[in-house]
Amino acid sequence: MNQLREPKPRPNPVRVIIYLGILLGVLVPMVPQLIWAFSHRWLYPSVVPSEWSWRAWEYITNPNTRVLSSALTSLWIALTVTAISILVGVPAGKALGMYRFRGRGVVELIILSPSIIPSLAVTMGMQVIFIRMGLSDTALGVIIVHLIPTIPYMTISMAGVFANYDPAYEDQARSLGANSLRTFFLITVPAVAPGIVTGGMFAFLISWGQYILTVIIGGGRVITLPLLLFSFAGSGDFPVTSAMSIIFLLPSIVILVFTSKYLSGRFGATGGF
C-alpha cells in the first residue's frame, strides 16, 4: 500500500509579489547605469548608445586609479564596524529588551542620542578630540566614527528582538547541565540570529555608504569608494561614474539576496528554528 505523501506547500503569492517588487525596485534603476557603463557615446534622443566601449571598466580595473583598492578599504572598514556593532549591540540590546533597571531611560537616551543629533555636528565636535589623540586621518579613527550611527541601530534592533525572547529555552539548557557560555552560543545566539543578521546588515550598509563622516575624520587620506564616487559624480564622465555606481551597489544586492528570508518576518527569537 502506497503511503500518502504530503502535498508540497504552494508558494505564497503575496510573498512572491513582494520579492518581485523588491527585485524590480533594485534592478530597474540599475538599467540606465548598466547601459552607461558600457557606452562611449550616448546622445539624446537615441534610445541606446551609438558607440559602445570598455573604457570605464578598463579605468576601474587599472591599479593606478585606486578604485578597487578604495572598494577593498570600504569593505574591510564596513566589516570591522559591523563586527564591533554586533559585539556591543547584542548584550546592550539584551539588557534593554529583557531587563528593567534604574536609569534605563537614561541609557536608552544615551544610545539613541547619536541618531537624534545630526552626525555632522557630532563629528565636527569629535574631530578636535581625534586630532589630539592622533586618530584623525587614520582608518582607526574612521572605524570609530562609523560606530556612532551603527551601534544605535544595532542596539535598538536587538532590544526589539530580546523584548519578544522567551528565556525558558535558556532555563531548560541550564537544567540539563549547560553552563552560561554554552547556553549563550547554543541557545541564545541561534534564537536571535535573525535579529543579528538584520541589524548587522544595516550596520554594514551604513558604514559602506558613509561619506561625510569619512571625509571629515579621514581627512582625504583614508580613501573609500563613496569618496571616489562623489568626486566622479560631478566630473561629467558618466560611463566611469556608472561603473563605479554598479560596484557600489553590488554589496547591497548581495546582502539583500542572502538576508531576504530574515526580512520576511518568518524567523524570530520566539519563532521556529
PAZAPA-4460 file (N, C-alpha, C; in steps of 0.05 Angstrom, whole numbers, plus 32768, in hexadecimal, padded with zeros to 4 digits):
% residues 273
    n_x    n_y    n_z   ca_x   ca_y   ca_z    c_x    c_y    c_z   seq   type   mol
   8011   7FE8   8000   8000   8000   8000   8012   8019   8000     1      M     A
   800D   802A   7FED   801D   8042   7FEB   8016   8056   8002     2      N     A
   802B   8060   800D   8027   8074   8022   801F   808F   8016     3      Q     A
   800C   809B   8023   8003   80B5   801A   8019   80CA   801E     4      L     A
   801F   80D8   8009   8033   80ED   800A   8026   8108   8010     5      R     A
   8033   8117   8022   8028   8131   8028   802C   8143   8010     6      E     A
   8017   8153   8009   8019   8165   7FF3   802F   817A   7FF8     7      P     A
   803D   8180   7FE3   8052   8195   7FE5   8045   81B0   7FEA     8      K     A
   8050   81BF   7FFD   8044   81DA   8002   8046   81EC   7FEA     9      P     A
   8030   81F9   7FE4   8030   820C   7FCE   803D   8226   7FD6    10      R     A
   804B   8233   7FC3   8057   824D   7FCA   8042   8261   7FD0    11      P     A
   8047   8271   7FE4   8034   8286   7FEC   8035   829C   7FD6    12      N     A
   801E   82A1   7FC9   801E   82B5   7FB3   8025   82D1   7FBD    13      P     A
   801D   82D7   7FD5   8024   82F2   7FE0   8042   82F5   7FE4    14      V     A
   804F   82E0   7FEE   806B   82E0   7FF2   807A   82E2   7FD7    15      R     A
   8070   82D3   7FC3   807C   82D4   7FA9   807A   82F0   7F9D    16      V     A
   8063   82FD   7FA0   8060   8318   7F96   8073   832B   7FA4    17      I     A
   8076   8328   7FBF   8088   8339   7FCE   80A5   8336   7FC4    18      I     A
   80AE   831C   7FC1   80C9   8317   7FB7   80CD   8323   7F9B    19      Y     A
   80B9   831F   7F8A   80BC   832A   7F6F   80BD   8349   7F6F    20      L     A
   80AD   8355   7F81   80AD   8372   7F84   80C8   837C   7F8D    21      G     A
   80D4   836E   7FA1   80EE   8376   7FAB   8103   8372   7F95    22      I     A
   8101   835C   7F86   8115   8357   7F71   8113   836C   7F5B    23      L     A
   80FA   8372   7F53   80F7   8387   7F3E   80FF   83A2   7F48    24      L     A
   80F9   83A8   7F61   8101   83C2   7F6C   811E   83C6   7F6E    25      G     A
   812D   83AF   7F71   814B   83B1   7F72   8157   83B1   7F56    26      V     A
   814D   83A0   7F44   8159   839C   7F2A   8152   83B1   7F15    27      L     A
   8138   83B9   7F15   812F   83CC   7F01   813F   83E6   7F01    28      V     A
   8144   83F3   7F18   8154   840B   7F18   8171   8407   7F0F    29      P     A
   817A   83ED   7F0F   8195   83E8   7F07   8198   83E5   7EE8    30      M     A
   8182   83E3   7EDA   8184   83DF   7EBD   8192   83F6   7EAF    31      V     A
   818B   840F   7EB4   819A   8425   7EA8   81B7   8425   7EB0    32      P     A
   81BD   841E   7EC9   81D9   841C   7ED2   81E8   8407   7EC2    33      Q     A
   81DC   83F0   7EBE   81E9   83DB   7EAF   81EF   83E4   7E92    34      L     A
   81DC   83F1   7E86   81E0   83FA   7E6A   81F6   840F   7E69    35      I     A
   81F5   8422   7E7C   820A   8437   7E7C   8226   842B   7E80    36      W     A
   8227   8416   7E91   8241   840B   7E98   824F   83FE   7E80    37      A     A
   8240   83F7   7E6C   824C   83EA   7E54   824A   83FC   7E3B    38      F     A
   8243   8415   7E3F   8240   8427   7E29   8258   843A   7E26    39      S     A
   825B   8443   7E0D   8270   8457   7E07   8263   8472   7DFE    40      H     A
   824D   8470   7DEF   823F   8487   7DE7   8221   8481   7DE7    41      R     A
   8213   8491   7DF7   81F6   848D   7DFA   81E8   84A9   7DFB    42      W     A
   81DF   84B2   7DE4   81D3   84CC   7DE2   81B5   84CB   7DDE    43      L     A
   81A8   84DF   7DE9   818B   84E2   7DE5   8185   84E7   7DC8    44      Y     A
   8170   84DC   7DBC   815B   84CB   7DC8   815F   84AD   7DC3    45      P     A
   8177   84A4   7DC0   817C   8488   7DBB   8173   8477   7DD3    46      S     A
   8166   8461   7DCD   815C   844F   7DE2   8173   843F   7DEE    47      V     A
   8186   8437   7DDD   819D   8428   7DE5   81B6   8437   7DDC    48      V     A
   81CD   8432   7DE8   81E5   8441   7DE0   81ED   843B   7DC3    49      P     A
   81F8   844F   7DB6   8201   844B   7D9A   821C   843E   7D99    50      S     A
   822B   8440   7DAF   8245   8432   7DB0   8248   8425   7DCB    51      E     A
   8254   840D   7DCB   8258   83FE   7DE3   8276   83FC   7DE9    52      W     A
   827C   83F9   7E03   8298   83F8   7E0A   829C   83EC   7E25    53      S     A
   82B4   83E0   7E29   82BC   83D5   7E43   82CE   83E8   7E53    54      W     A
   82CE   8402   7E4A   82E0   8415   7E56   82DB   8418   7E74    55      R     A
   82C2   8419   7E7C   82BC   841D   7E99   82C7   8407   7EAA    56      A     A
   82C4   83EE   7EA1   82CE   83D7   7EB0   82EC   83D4   7EAF    57      W     A
   82F8   83DC   7E99   8315   83DD   7E98   8320   83F1   7EAB    58      E     A
   8312   8408   7EAE   831B   841C   7EC1   8318   8411   7EDE    59      Y     A
   8302   8404   7EE4   82FE   83FB   7EFF   8311   83E5   7F07    60      I     A
   8317   83D3   7EF4   8329   83BD   7EFB   8347   83C5   7EFA    61      T     A
   834C   83DD   7EF1   8368   83E7   7EF1   8371   83ED   7F0E    62      N     A
   8386   83E0   7F18   838F   83E4   7F34   8396   8401   7F3A    63      P     A
   839E   8410   7F26   83A6   842C   7F2B   838F   843E   7F32    64      N     A
   8376   8436   7F2B   835F   8446   7F31   8355   8442   7F4D    65      T     A
   835E   842E   7F5B   8357   8428   7F77   833A   8423   7F7C    66      R     A
   832B   841C   7F67   830E   8417   7F6B   830B   83FD   7F7A    67      V     A
   8318   83E7   7F71   8316   83CE   7F7E   8321   83CE   7F9A    68      L     A
   8338   83DC   7F9E   8343   83DE   7FB9   8331   83ED   7FCC    69      S     A
   8324   8402   7FC2   8311   8411   7FD3   82F9   8400   7FD9    70      S     A
   82F0   83EF   7FC6   82DA   83DD   7FCC   82E1   83C8   7FE2    71      A     A
   82FA   83BE   7FE0   8303   83AC   7FF5   8306   83BA   8010    72      L     A
   830E   83D3   8010   8310   83E2   8029   82F4   83E6   8035    73      T     A
   82E1   83ED   8024   82C5   83F0   802D   82BB   83D5   8038    74      S     A
   82C2   83BF   802B   82B8   83A5   8033   82C2   839D   804F    75      L     A
   82DC   839F   8053   82E7   8396   806D   82E0   83A9   8083    76      W     A
   82DC   83C3   807D   82D3   83D5   8092   82B6   83CF   809A    77      I     A
   82A5   83CA   8085   8289   83C3   808B   8286   83A9   809A    78      A     A
   8296   8395   8093   8295   837B   80A1   829E   837E   80BE    79      L     A
   82B3   838E   80C2   82BD   8393   80DE   82A8   83A2   80EE    80      T     A
   829C   83B6   80E3   8287   83C5   80F1   826F   83B3   80F7    81      V     A
   8268   83A2   80E4   8252   8390   80E9   8258   837C   8100    82      T     A
   8270   8371   8100   8277   835E   8115   8277   836C   8131    83      A     A
   8282   8384   8133   8282   8392   814C   8266   839A   8154    84      I     A
   8255   83A2   8141   8239   83A9   8147   822A   8391   8152    85      S     A
   8230   8379   8147   8222   8361   8151   822C   835B   816E    86      I     A
   8246   835C   8172   8251   8356   818D   8246   8369   81A2    87      L     A
   8242   8382   819B   8237   8395   81AE   8219   8395   81AF    88      V     A
   820C   8392   8198   81EF   8395   8196   81E0   837D   81A1    89      G     A
   81EB   8365   819F   81DC   834D   81A9   81D9   834E   81C7    90      V     A
   81EE   8351   81D7   81EA   8352   81F4   81DB   836B   81FD    91      P     A
   81E0   8381   81EF   81D1   839A   81F6   81B3   8397   81F0    92      A     A
   81AD   838B   81D9   8191   8386   81D2   8184   8372   81E5    93      G     A
   8193   835E   81EE   8187   834B   8201   8181   8359   821B    94      K     A
   8193   836A   8224   818E   8378   823D   8176   838A   823C    95      A     A
   8173   8398   8225   815C   83AA   8222   8142   839C   821C    96      L     A
   8144   8385   820E   812B   8377   8206   8120   8364   821C    97      G     A
   8131   835A   822D   8128   8345   823F   8126   834E   825C    98      M     A
   8135   8363   8263   8137   836A   8280   812D   8386   8285    99      Y     A
   8122   838A   829C   8119   83A4   82A6   812B   83AD   82BD   100      R     A
   8139   83C3   82BA   814B   83CC   82CF   814A   83EA   82D1   101      F     A
   8154   83F4   82E7   8154   8411   82EC   8167   841F   82D9   102      R     A
   815E   8434   82CD   816E   8443   82BA   816C   8438   829E   103      G     A
   8159   8426   8299   8156   841A   827E   8150   842F   8269   104      R     A
   813F   8443   8270   8138   8458   825E   8150   8469   8256   105      G     A
   8162   846E   826A   817A   847D   8264   818C   846E   8251   106      V     A
   818F   8454   8255   81A0   8443   8244   8195   8444   8227   107      V     A
   817A   8441   8225   816E   8442   820A   8173   845D   81FD   108      E     A
   8171   8472   820C   8176   848D   8201   8193   8490   81F7   109      L     A
   81A6   8486   8207   81C2   8487   81FF   81C7   8478   81E5   110      I     A
   81BA   8460   81E4   81BE   844F   81CC   81B1   845C   81B3   111      I     A
   819A   8468   81B7   818C   8474   81A0   8196   848F   8199   112      L     A
   81A4   849C   81AB   81AD   84B8   81A6   81BC   84BC   818C   113      S     A
   81CE   84A9   8184   81DC   84AD   816A   81C9   84AD   8152   114      P     A
   81B2   849F   8155   819E   849F   813F   818D   84B8   813F   115      S     A
   8189   84C4   8157   8179   84DC   815A   8188   84F4   8151   116      I     A
   81A1   84F6   815A   81B2   850D   8153   81BE   8508   8138   117      I     A
   81BF   851C   8126   81CB   8518   810B   81E8   850E   810E   118      P     A
   81EE   84F9   80FE   8209   84EE   80FF   821E   8502   80F8   119      S     A
   8218   8515   80E7   822B   8529   80DF   8234   853A   80F7   120      L     A
   8220   8542   8107   8226   8552   811F   8237   8542   8133   121      A     A
   8230   8528   8137   823F   8518   8149   825C   8514   813F   122      V     A
   825F   850F   8125   8279   850A   811A   828B   8523   811B   123      T     A
   8280   853A   8116   828F   8553   8117   829A   8557   8133   124      M     A
   828A   8550   8147   8293   8553   8163   82A8   853E   816A   125      G     A
   82A5   8526   815F   82B8   8511   8164   82D3   8514   8155   126      M     A
   82D2   8523   8140   82EB   8526   8130   8301   8533   8140   127      Q     A
   82FB   8546   8151   8310   8552   8162   831C   853E   8175   128      V     A
   830B   852D   8180   8315   8519   8193   8326   8504   8183   129      I     A
   831D   84FD   816C   832B   84E9   815B   8347   84F4   8153   130      F     A
   8348   850E   814D   8362   851A   8146   8375   8518   815D   131      I     A
   836B   851E   8175   837C   851E   818D   8385   8501   8194   132      R     A
   8374   84EE   818E   837B   84D2   8194   838A   84C4   817E   133      M     A
   838E   84D2   8167   839C   84C6   8151   838C   84B3   8141   134      G     A
   8371   84B4   8143   835F   84A3   8134   8355   84AF   811A   135      L     A
   8359   84C9   8117   8351   84D6   80FE   8362   84CD   80E7   136      S     A
   8356   84CB   80CF   8364   84C2   80B7   836D   84A5   80B9   137      D     A
   8360   8495   80C9   8368   8478   80CB   834F   8467   80C7   138      T     A
   8354   844E   80BF   833E   843B   80BB   8330   8435   80D6   139      A     A
   8340   8434   80EB   8334   842E   8106   8321   8444   810E   140      L     A
   8328   845D   8108   8316   8473   810E   82FC   8471   80FE   141      G     A
   82FF   8469   80E5   82E7   8466   80D4   82D5   8450   80DE   142      V     A
   82E1   843A   80E7   82D1   8424   80F2   82C2   842D   810B   143      I     A
   82D0   843C   811D   82C3   8445   8135   82AC   8458   8130   144      I     A
   82B0   846A   811D   829B   847D   8117   8284   8470   8109   145      V     A
   8288   845A   80FA   8272   844B   80ED   8261   843D   8101   146      H     A
   826D   8438   8119   825E   842A   812E   8248   843C   813A   147      L     A
   824B   8456   8136   8238   8469   8142   821B   8464   8137   148      I     A
   8217   8462   811D   81FC   845C   8113   81F5   843E   8113   149      P     A
   8208   842C   8113   8202   8410   8110   81FA   8402   812A   150      T     A
   8208   8408   8140   8202   83FB   8159   81E5   8401   8162   151      I     A
   81DB   8419   8160   81BE   841D   8168   81AB   840C   8157   152      P     A
   81B0   8409   813D   819E   83F9   812D   81A0   83DC   8136   153      Y     A
   81B8   83D2   813B   81BC   83B6   8144   81AF   83B2   815F   154      M     A
   81B3   83C4   8171   81A8   83C0   818C   818A   83C1   818D   155      T     A
   817E   83D4   817F   8161   83D6   817E   8155   83BD   8170   156      I     A
   8162   83B4   815B   8158   839C   814D   8158   8384   8160   157      S     A
   816E   8380   816F   8170   836A   8181   815E   836D   8199   158      M     A
   8159   8385   81A2   8147   838A   81B8   812B   8381   81B0   159      A     A
   8122   8386   8197   8108   837D   818E   8107   835F   818D   160      G     A
   811D   8352   8185   811D   8334   8183   811C   8328   819F   161      V     A
   812C   8332   81B2   812C   8327   81CD   8113   832E   81DC   162      F     A
   8104   8343   81D4   80EB   8348   81E2   80D7   8332   81DD   163      A     A
   80D9   8323   81C7   80C8   830D   81C1   80D5   82F2   81C6   164      N     A
   80EC   82F2   81D3   80FC   82DA   81D7   80F1   82CB   81EF   165      Y     A
   80EF   82B0   81ED   80E6   829F   8203   80FE   8293   8211   166      D     A
   8105   829C   8229   811C   8292   8237   8119   8275   8241   167      P     A
   8101   8269   823D   80FC   824E   8246   810F   823A   8238   168      A     A
   8117   8241   821F   812A   822F   8211   8145   822E   8220   169      Y     A
   814E   8245   822A   8167   8245   8239   8164   8236   8253   170      E     A
   814D   8239   8261   8149   822B   827A   814A   820C   8275   171      D     A
   813E   8203   825F   813E   81E7   8259   815B   81DD   8254   172      Q     A
   816B   81ED   8246   8186   81E5   8241   8197   81E4   825A   173      A     A
   8192   81F7   826D   81A1   81F6   8286   8199   81DE   8297   174      R     A
   817F   81D7   8296   8175   81C0   82A5   8181   81A6   829B   175      S     A
   818A   81A6   8282   8196   818E   8276   81B5   818E   827A   176      L     A
   81BF   81A2   8288   81DC   81A3   828E   81ED   81B5   827E   177      G     A
   81E1   81C5   826C   81F1   81D7   825B   81F9   81F0   826C   178      A     A
   8212   81F8   8269   821B   8210   8277   8212   8229   8268   179      N     A
   8219   8240   8273   820F   8259   8267   821A   825D   824B   180      S     A
   8234   8256   8246   8240   825A   822C   8233   8248   8217   181      L     A
   822F   822F   821D   8223   821C   820A   8206   8224   8205   182      R     A
   81F8   822D   821B   81DC   8236   8217   81DB   824E   8204   183      T     A
   81ED   8260   8207   81ED   8278   81F6   81F1   8271   81D9   184      F     A
   8205   8261   81D3   820C   825B   81B7   81FA   8246   81AB   185      F     A
   81EF   8234   81BA   81DF   821E   81AF   81C1   8224   81B0   186      L     A
   81B9   8236   81C2   819C   823C   81C4   8196   8259   81BC   187      I     A
   81A3   826C   81CA   819C   8288   81C6   81A3   8292   81AA   188      T     A
   81BC   828D   81A1   81C5   8297   8187   81B4   828C   8170   189      V     A
   81AF   8271   816F   819E   8268   8159   8182   8274   815A   190      P     A
   8177   8278   8172   815C   8283   8174   815A   82A0   816A   191      A     A
   816F   82AF   816F   816E   82CC   8168   817E   82D1   814E   192      V     A
   8187   82BC   8141   8197   82BF   8129   818A   82D0   8113   193      A     A
   816F   82CE   810E   8163   82DF   80FA   8166   82FD   8101   194      P     A
   8163   8304   811B   8167   8320   8123   8184   8329   811F   195      G     A
   8197   8317   8125   81B3   831D   8121   81B9   8322   8103   196      I     A
   81AD   8311   80F2   81B2   8313   80D5   81A6   832E   80CB   197      V     A
   818D   8333   80D4   8180   834C   80CA   818F   8365   80D4   198      T     A
   8195   8365   80EE   81A3   837D   80F9   81BF   837F   80ED   199      G     A
   81CD   8369   80E9   81E7   8369   80DC   81E6   8373   80C0   200      G     A
   81D1   836C   80B2   81CE   8375   8096   81CC   8393   8095   201      M     A
   81BB   839F   80A6   81B9   83BC   80A6   81D3   83C9   80AF   202      F     A
   81E0   83BD   80C3   81FA   83C9   80CB   820E   83C9   80B5   203      A     A
   820F   83B3   80A6   8222   83B1   808F   821B   83C6   807A   204      F     A
   8201   83C9   8073   81FA   83DB   805E   81FE   83F8   8066   205      L     A
   81F9   83FE   8080   81FE   841A   8089   821C   8420   8087   206      I     A
   822D   840E   8090   824A   8413   808E   8254   8413   8071   207      S     A
   824A   8401   8061   8252   83FE   8045   824C   8418   8036   208      W     A
   8236   8424   803B   822E   843C   802B   8234   8456   8039   209      G     A
   8243   8456   804F   8249   846E   805E   825C   8480   804F   210      Q     A
   8255   8499   804C   8266   84AC   803E   826F   84C3   8050   211      Y     A
   825C   84D1   805C   8263   84E9   806C   8276   84E2   8083   212      I     A
   826F   84CE   8093   8280   84C7   80AA   829C   84BE   80A1   213      L     A
   829D   84B0   808A   82B7   84A7   8080   82C9   84BE   8077   214      T     A
   82BD   84D1   8068   82CD   84E7   805E   82D6   84FA   8074   215      V     A
   82C6   84FC   8089   82CE   850E   809F   82E4   8502   80B0   216      I     A
   82E0   84E9   80B8   82F4   84DC   80CA   830B   84D0   80B9   217      I     A
   8305   84C6   80A2   831A   84BB   8091   832C   84D0   8085   218      G     A
   8322   84E8   8082   8332   84FE   8078   833C   84FB   805C   219      G     A
   8330   84EA   804C   8339   84E6   8031   8350   84D2   802F   220      G     A
   8359   84C8   8045   836F   84B3   8044   8364   8497   8045   221      R     A
   834D   8493   8051   833F   847A   8051   832B   847B   8039   222      V     A
   8333   846F   8023   8323   8471   800B   8310   8459   8009   223      I     A
   82F6   845E   800B   82E2   8449   8008   82D3   844D   7FED   224      T     A
   82C4   8439   7FE6   82B6   843A   7FCC   82A1   8451   7FCB   225      L     A
   8292   8457   7FE0   8280   846E   7FDE   828E   8488   7FD9   226      P     A
   82A7   848C   7FE3   82B6   84A4   7FDE   82BC   84A7   7FC0   227      L     A
   82C5   8491   7FB4   82CB   8492   7F97   82B2   8495   7F87   228      L     A
   829C   8488   7F8F   8283   848A   7F80   8278   84A6   7F80   229      L     A
   8279   84B4   7F97   826F   84CF   7F99   8280   84E2   7F88   230      F     A
   829A   84DD   7F88   82AB   84EE   7F78   82A7   84EB   7F5A   231      S     A
   82A1   84D3   7F51   829C   84CE   7F35   8280   84D6   7F2D   232      F     A
   826D   84D7   7F40   8251   84DE   7F39   824F   84F9   7F2D   233      A     A
   8261   850B   7F35   8260   8526   7F2A   8274   852B   7F13   234      G     A
   8281   8516   7F0A   8295   851A   7EF5   8289   8519   7ED9   235      S     A
   8271   850F   7ED6   8264   850C   7EBC   826C   84F3   7EAD   236      G     A
   827D   84E2   7EB9   8285   84C9   7EAC   8270   84B4   7EB4   237      D     A
   825A   84B3   7EA6   8244   84A1   7EAD   824B   8483   7EAC   238      F     A
   825A   847A   7E98   8261   845D   7E97   8270   8454   7EB0   239      P     A
   8285   8463   7EB8   8295   845B   7ECF   8284   845D   7EE8   240      V     A
   8275   8473   7EEB   8264   8476   7F02   8250   845F   7F04   241      T     A
   8244   8457   7EEE   8231   8441   7EEE   823E   8427   7EF6   242      S     A
   8255   8422   7EEB   8264   8409   7EF2   826A   8409   7F10   243      A     A
   8273   841F   7F1B   8278   8420   7F38   825F   841D   7F48   244      M     A
   8249   8428   7F3E   822F   8425   7F4C   8227   8408   7F4D   245      S     A
   822C   83F9   7F38   8225   83DC   7F38   8235   83CD   7F4D   246      I     A
   824F   83D3   7F4E   825F   83C7   7F63   8256   83CF   7F7F   247      I     A
   824D   83E8   7F82   8244   83F2   7F9B   822A   83E4   7FA4   248      F     A
   8219   83DC   7F90   81FF   83D0   7F97   8201   83B2   7F9A   249      L     A
   8216   83A5   7F91   8218   8388   7F92   8215   837D   7FAE   250      L     A
   8224   8387   7FC2   8220   837C   7FDD   8203   837D   7FE7   251      P     A
   81F6   8393   7FE1   81DA   8396   7FE9   81C8   8380   7FDD   252      S     A
   81CD   837A   7FC3   81BD   8366   7FB6   81C3   834A   7FC1   253      I     A
   81DD   8345   7FC5   81E5   832B   7FD0   81D9   8327   7FEC   254      V     A
   81DB   833B   7FFD   81D0   8339   8018   81B2   8336   8017   255      I     A
   81A4   8344   8005   8187   8342   8003   817F   8325   7FFB   256      L     A
   818E   8319   7FE9   8187   82FE   7FE0   818B   82EA   7FF6   257      V     A
   81A1   82EC   8005   81A7   82D8   8019   8198   82DD   8034   258      F     A
   818D   82F4   8038   817F   82F9   8051   8161   82FE   804D   259      T     A
   8157   82F9   8035   813B   82FE   802F   8128   82ED   8041   260      S     A
   8130   82D4   8047   811F   82C3   8058   811D   82CE   8074   261      K     A
   8131   82DC   807E   8130   82E7   8098   811F   8301   8099   262      Y     A
   811D   830E   8082   810D   8326   8080   80EF   8320   807B   263      L     A
   80E8   8307   8076   80CD   8300   806F   80BB   82FD   8088   264      S     A
   80C8   82FC   80A0   80B8   82FA   80B8   80B2   82DD   80C0   265      G     A
   80BD   82C9   80B2   80B7   82AD   80B8   80C9   82A3   80CF   266      R     A
   80DE   82B1   80D5   80F1   82A8   80E9   80F2   82BC   8100   267      F     A
   80F5   82B3   8117   80F6   82C5   812E   8100   82B7   8147   268      G     A
   8103   82C6   815C   810E   82BB   8174   80FC   82A6   8181   269      A     A
   80E2   82A8   817C   80D0   8295   8187   80C3   8283   8172   270      T     A
   80CC   8287   8159   80C1   8277   8144   80D0   825D   8140   271      G     A
   80CB   8250   8129   80D9   8237   8124   80F5   823B   811D   272      G     A
   8105   8225   8120   8121   8225   8119   8124   821B   80FD   273      F     A
***
